[in-house]
Amino acid sequence: MNRMPDLPLSRRGLIRTGAGAVLAAAGLGVGAQTASAAVAATKRFDLEKPSYDLFRSKDTHGARVQQSFAFDWVNKFLFVATKRTGSTELDGDLCINKMDFDGNFISYMHLDGFGHGVSFAALPSGSGTDLWVECARDADTGFGTALTPVRYTAGTTLGSPAASAAYQPISGASEYTCNVDPVYERVIVRYRTTAGKRFAVYPLSDFQTRNIASPLVDFAQPSFPGKAQGYALYGSYVYFLTGDHYPGEGEPVGDGDTLLYSIDINTGVVKQGPVPSTAGSTLWWREPEGMAVYRTDAGEARLFLGFATGVEKDRRSSIFYKNVLI
């Protein structure tokens, strides 16, 4: 399998504990379609092109499936969120695994009562990493109702802050996750309203300074068949991942139902997709879980998609990427 030879070796960073702060709602009505500003058009990843291995079937701290992953692009680490062993789906308990780019496990941190772990961002902060993650899980759904920054601190357990002590930048939203574009330096937030799911895009500096203002663009998520499994922002496009695990017990290995889409964030219109993905198609119990963007030191932008793989009670992490822009 292929490595990422042009990525520097991981190095350990200093860690310390961080905390969230209260943020008043930005005042954007949930019925708004598009913000007044627009994002300059960029190239996009060609989803029809082949996928390449970052790594396959790597161990994480717990035995349960990964939910998502994120890169600290300055300190050169990968963080993989998995469900906590022994917790229910509604508990919102996560295990954050710190790994190098070869998939070697380094350390872990437990986040109790935070959320489902659909998507998060790993923002470099000096020699450490601030994880922007959903928090204050809803007891009925298990999904987070706010966002909070957490300083990654190996071997520790942190309880979730209340939603009132975290960030809720969209007035009327009931659910939050986020993802970062390290190339164009923006953060995308996916949130739920009474009318459905939406996306809002902010400058990265809003999250770095913890002063989240009005979004650059805000649009409704298009309707997709299948199970939503992740998203990632690159330039003027957001990429969306759907699908379920396969095979089931006694079922033959096949291509599964993993589908990829790209969406123009200025219009909310699907640009490409559905495009089937067969990345890692020979792996056992292959469930799409998470997306992220990274640019190598050589300047190559890559769109990553992850899969939870392996047998029950020994789930593994497998991550692949696409690298052709059009």
N, C-alpha and C positions, 0 to 999 in steps of 0.2 A: 504494500500500500504506500501511497505517496505521503511525504511529510511536507512541512512548510520550512524548507531549508533556509529561506531568507529571513526568518524571524529570529531575533536574538534569543539566546537561552534565557529562561526565567531567572529572576533574582528576587530574593526575599526583601520585603519592604517593612518598615516600622509600622506598627498598628496602634491605634488608640480608639477609645470609644467615642462615638458621636451621638447627637440627639437631634430630633426634629424641632420645629418651632411652629407657632400658630401663623396661618396665612389667611387673610380675608379673601373671600371669593372674588374672582377677577371681574365679575359683573357681566360675563358673556352669557347671554340667554341660551338655553339649551336648544331652542328652535332655530338658532342662527345657522345658515348654510355655509357661508364662507366669510372669513375675516376680510377687512378692507385691503390688507396688504397681500401680496402674492410672492411666491418663491421663484427665483429664476430657474428656467428649465435646464435640466442636466441630462447627461447620458443615463441609460438604465441597463441593468443586467439582462442579458438574453436568457430567459428561463429554459429555452429549448436546448441550450448547449449542455455538454456533459458535466457531471459533478465529480469531484475528486476527494479523496480521503484526507481529512486531518488526522483522525484516528478512529479505531473501531474497538468496541467491547472493552472499555476501560472501567476499572473499579472506582466506585465512589465510597464515601464513608458508610452510607446505609445501603440496604438491599432493595430499596424501592425505586420506582421509576424517576428519571429526571423530568423536570417540568419546563425548564428553560435554561439559558446560559448567557453570559455576557463577558466581554473582553475589557480588561484594563489595558488600554493601548499604549500607555506610557511606561508602566512598570512591568508590562509583558506577562500578565497572568490571565488565566481563564477561570471564571466562576460558574459553577453548575449548581442550579437549585434542584433539590430532590425532596420528595415527601419524607417526613420524619417517620422512622420505624416505630410502630406501636401507636401512631396517631390515626384518627379517622379522617375521612375526606373533608369533614366539616370543621375540624379543629384549626385548620390554617397553620399547622406547624411545619416549618421548612428546615432543611439542612442545606447550608451553603458550602459547597466543596471548592476549595482553592486548588487549582491544578496548573501544571505547565502546559506548553503548547504541544507536547507529545502525549498528553493525557495522563501524566503521572500525578497521582494524588499527593497533595502537600499538607493540607490541614482542613479543618471544618469549623463552622460556626452554626449554632442552632438559633432559629428565630421562631418563637412560640406565639401563636395566635395572629400571625401576620396575614396569611391569605393563601391562595391557590398556587401562586408562583408562575402564572402564565407568561410573564415577561418582566424583566427588570434591567436596570442600567448599572454599570460599574464605572464610576467616574474617578479617574486618577486624582489624587490629592496629595501632593508631595510624594513621599515614598510609600504612602498607603493608598487605600481605596475606599471611597464612599459608595456604598450600594444604595441606589434609589429603588425602593421596593414597595409594593402594596402593603398596607397594614390595616389594623382594626377590622379583622375579618367579620363578615356578617354571619351570625350563628346559623342562619337558615340556608345559606348558600356556600359558605366557606371562602368566599372571595373578599378581597380587601376593599375597604370603603374610603381609603385615603392613600396618600403617598408619603413616605418618610425616608430621609437619608440615614443609613446605618454605617458607621465605621467598621470595616471588617476587622474582627479581633479573634484570632485563632483560639479554638478550644473553649469559647464562652457560650453562654445561653442568654438571650435577650428576650424579654417579654415585649409585646407590641404596645406602642403608645395608643392612647385613645384617638379617635378621629379628630377631636377638637384640639389635640396637641400636635397634629400633623398637617399635611398640606392637602387642601381640597380646592384646586384652582378653578374648577368649573361649577358655577352656580347650579344647583339642582341635580348634579351627578350623584349616582349611588354606588359606583364601582370604578376603580382605577387600576391601570397598569402603565408601564412606560418602557421605552427603548431609546437608545442613543445612536446617532449618526456621528461617528468620530471624524469623518472626512469633511463634511460640511458644517460640523459643529452645531447640531440641533438635537433636541429631544422631542420625541413624539409620545403623546399620551393617548391611550385608548380608554374611553369611559362610557358608562351606560347612562341613558336617560329613559324617560318613560316612552320615548319614541324609538328607542333602539340604541345600538352602539354607534359611537362617533370617534373621530380622531382630531386632536389638536396638536399643532407643531409650534415649538418655542425655540428661541435661541438657547444654546447650551449655557451661555453665561447666566441666564435666569436661574438655572439649577445650581450652578457653581456659586453664585452669590446668595442663593436661597431667597430670591426676590422674583417670584413668578408673576409676570404681568400678562398682558393680552397676547393671545397666540398670533403667529404669523398667518396661519390658515387654520380653518376648522371645517370639517366636512363629515357627512354621514358615511359610515362604512357600507359599501355595497353588500347586497345579499349574496351569501355563498352557501351552496349545499355542503354537507359534511360538518365534521367537528373542528372548530377553530383550535389551532395548536400553536400559533405564534405569529409574530410580525416583526419587521425591521425596516428602518428608514435609511434611504441613501439618496441624497440630493432632493430632487422633486418627485420621487416615487417612494411609495411604501409597498413592501412585499408581504404577502399573506400566505400562511401555510394551513392546510386543512387535511384531515384524514384520521384514520383509526388504526389500532394495532392489528396485526395479522402475523402468522396464521393463528387460529384458535387451536385448542387441543384436537389432534387428529386431522387437522386440515393441512393440505399441501402448501409448501412455500410458493408464493406467487408475487405479483407486482404490487399488490395492495391497492389502496385508494388515495394515496398521498397526492395532493394537488397544490400547485403554486400559482400565484397571481401577482401581477404588478398593477398598482393604482396610481394615477396621476393625482398628486395631492392638491393641485390647483383647481381641479375640476371634480374630483371624486369619482372619475370614470375609470373602469378597468382598461388598462392598456394592453396587457397580455395575460392569457390564461382563460380557462384552466389548462395548466400544463402538468401532465403526470410526472412524478419523480420516482425513479427506480434506484436512487442512491442507496447503496447497502442492501439491495434486494435479496441477497442470499442470507442475510442475518435472521436469526430466530426472534420472534415476537417483536416485530419492528413497528414502533409507534412514533409518528412525527411529534417532536417536542422541542419547540424553540427555534428562533432565528436571531442572527446578529450580523453586523457588518464590521469589517476590519480592513485596514490598509497596511500592507507589509512595508518594511523599511525600504524595499526596492520600488515602492510606489504602486503596487498592484492592489486594486480594490477587490475585495472578496465578499460574496454573500454566503453566509453559513447557514446550514440547516441541520438540526439535531434530531436524533432518534433514541428513544429508550429501547434497549434490546436485551436479550438474554432470558434465562428461565426464571420462573417465579421464585422469589426469595433470594435471587441473585441477579437482579437487573443491572445492566451495564450502560455506559454512555458511549454513543457513536456520533461523530460529527463530520460533516462533509461541506464542500464549498463549490460555488460557481464563480468564474472570474472573467467572463467575456462581457464587455460593455458595448452597447450599440447606440 
